[in-house]
Amino acid sequence: MASEQEFQALLNVYQRKVSDLTSQTIALEARVMVLSSQLNSLQQGTTVPDEQPQKTGRRVNTKKSNTDSGEF
């Protein structure tokens, strides 16, 4: 038979998991609300006021490159 310690450990794990998953669910639900609002705004042709274009961190080379004549 399982001891009281094992039951307590099992209960602690369940409580921690419930807490973690509840937090994740709340965060995901909030994110869904924000994304749904943004989608509705875009579908109506309006812009989302606090959105700024995302930067990719890549630079675009605007300088013309020099080409050599191909001779040695």
C-alpha positions in Angstrom: 0.0 0.0 0.0 1.0 3.5 -0.6 2.2 5.5 2.4 0.9 8.9 3.5 4.2 10.4 2.2 3.6 9.1 -1.3 0.0 10.5 -1.3 1.3 13.8 -0.1 4.0 13.9 -2.8 1.4 13.0 -5.4 -0.9 15.7 -4.2 1.9 18.3 -4.3 2.7 17.4 -7.9 -0.9 17.6 -8.9 -1.3 21.0 -7.2 1.8 22.3 -8.9 0.8 21.0 -12.3 -2.7 22.5 -11.9 -1.2 25.9 -11.0 1.3 25.8 -13.9 -1.4 24.8 -16.5 -3.8 27.3 -15.2 -1.2 30.1 -15.6 -0.5 28.9 -19.2 -4.1 28.7 -20.0 -4.7 32.3 -18.8 -1.7 33.6 -20.7 -2.8 31.8 -23.9 -6.4 33.0 -23.6 -5.2 36.6 -23.2 -3.0 36.2 -26.3 -5.9 34.8 -28.3 -8.0 37.9 -27.3 -5.2 40.2 -28.5 -4.7 38.4 -31.8 -8.5 38.2 -32.4 -8.7 41.9 -31.9 -5.9 42.5 -34.3 -7.4 40.2 -36.9 -10.8 42.0 -36.6 -9.1 45.3 -37.0 -7.2 44.1 -40.1 -10.4 42.6 -41.6 -12.2 45.9 -41.2 -9.3 47.8 -42.9 -8.2 49.7 -39.9 -4.8 49.6 -38.4 -3.9 48.5 -34.9 -2.7 51.6 -33.1 0.1 50.1 -30.9 1.6 47.9 -33.6 4.9 48.8 -35.1 6.6 47.0 -37.9 8.9 44.2 -36.7 12.5 44.5 -37.5 14.2 41.4 -38.7 17.7 42.5 -37.7 18.9 42.0 -41.2 20.5 44.8 -43.1 19.9 45.5 -46.7 23.0 46.2 -48.8 22.3 49.4 -50.7 25.8 50.0 -52.0 26.7 49.0 -55.5 29.3 46.3 -55.6 32.4 46.7 -57.6 33.0 44.1 -60.3 36.4 43.2 -61.5 37.4 42.6 -65.0 38.0 38.9 -64.4 41.7 39.2 -65.4 44.7 38.2 -63.4 
